[in-house]
């Protein structure tokens, strides 16, 4: 049991709410963040009663700069917070040509800008302490432009890259960074995006996803992909990427580009 605190974004429902339950069950105090203050209060009441932990409710719309700044300030100043679950995000409906400036801006503001700024806000304090954890929720869509969720997938590819880069910089300073890549999961994200999943292939239940993610968390995996059944696929992909990098010569164009 521990009194350290976990801050979870997008905590009112779905993946975030299950993370809140699981960390409370482990004895952690919580700061739960989402737009819907009423749902947060309901969740907080249950968690306090069931697990006897402290739960602070912090309503915030992370697409609004003033709200985002409040959460950043909490991460910067609250020394009890040693874990950030960067879960808040939205999906998109429609193809790229159907996106609007507003829909693009909102998705990037939440999936990229808010996630990055929150990670950046907590990192200096964790580095000073020499310990801490950051979980960034990405998606397998970030590996698959074939799924035709172009803006959403690009945002999740960013999250994966960011997490890998953060790990290279921060692991030697005692900070663990996990990228979590779910596939389709039964949460409210689909309704909010206006996506009909009634005829979709079976997806993962949110409890199973988070429990699997926490196995990866406890093992200190850098990239956790609960629906990937052949672990070697990810290892092979990463080795291929490293091989590609080793064949890049910055000073010369490849021979195939030197002929008309």
Secondary structure, 3 states (H helix, E strand, C coil): CCCCEEEEECCCCHHHHHHHHHHHHCCCEEEEEECCHHHHHHHHHHHHHHHCCCEEEEECCCCCHHHHHHHHHHHHHCCCEEEEEECCCCCCCCCHHHCCHHHHHHHHHHHHHHHHHHHHHHHHHHHHHCCEEEEEECCHHHHCHHHCCHHHHHHHHHHHHHHHHHHHHHHHHCEEEEEECCCCECCCHHHHHCCCCCCCCCCECHHHHHHHHHHHHHCCCCEECCCCCCHHHHHHHHHHHHHHHHCCCCCCCCHHHCCC
